[in-house]
Amino acid sequence: MLTDFRELIRGDRVRARTRPEVNEAIDCEIAATAMFYADKSEYEISKRIEELDKEWDIGRHVETRAAVISMIGLILGLSRSRKWFILPLIATTFLLQYALQGWAPPIPLLRRFGIRTRQEIEVEKYALRALRGDFD
């Protein structure tokens, strides 16, 4: 089962730069969730799919954190000391690095906390839709 969906997310840039044991833990969670919902009702599966539709992927986490850090740095830079302008510089550098490479220094920490890529979330949704009978 795990190897089946790993093929679907093979080209994911974040996964390619994530430690294998972290990817494995996330993969096991996806598989465990699919097994948990295998005997659940269509309503329960649909509720889980709705939760997944609202789940923030790693890109959204990175973008939001970069925006918040940039705003804090700008406010402090304008009101306190110019040295605070370093925060927006760091945040936008990380954001650019993430956009170009699929990796930035905060990514390993976020991944260890179980923050998933959009493709990983979509794989779980696909499995649940299959369980619900959407493809019959």
Salt bridges, closest charged atoms under 4 A:
GLU7 OE2 - ARG10 NH1 2.92
GLU21 OE2 - ARG19 NE 2.57
GLU24 OE1 - ARG6 NH2 2.57
ASP27 OD2 - ARG6 NE 2.78
ASP27 OD1 - ARG15 NH1 2.91
GLU50 OE1 - LYS47 NZ 3.82
GLU51 OE1 - ARG48 NH1 2.98
ASP53 OD1 - LYS125 NZ 2.56
GLU55 OE1 - ARG116 NH2 2.78
ASP57 OD2 - ARG118 NE 3.21
GLU120 OE2 - ARG15 NH1 2.55
GLU120 OE1 - ARG111 NH1 2.77
GLU122 OE2 - ARG118 NH1 3.54
GLU122 OE2 - LYS125 NZ 3.22
GLU124 OE2 - ARG48 NH2 2.86
GLU124 OE1 - ARG116 NH1 2.52
ASP134 OD2 - ARG132 NH2 2.55
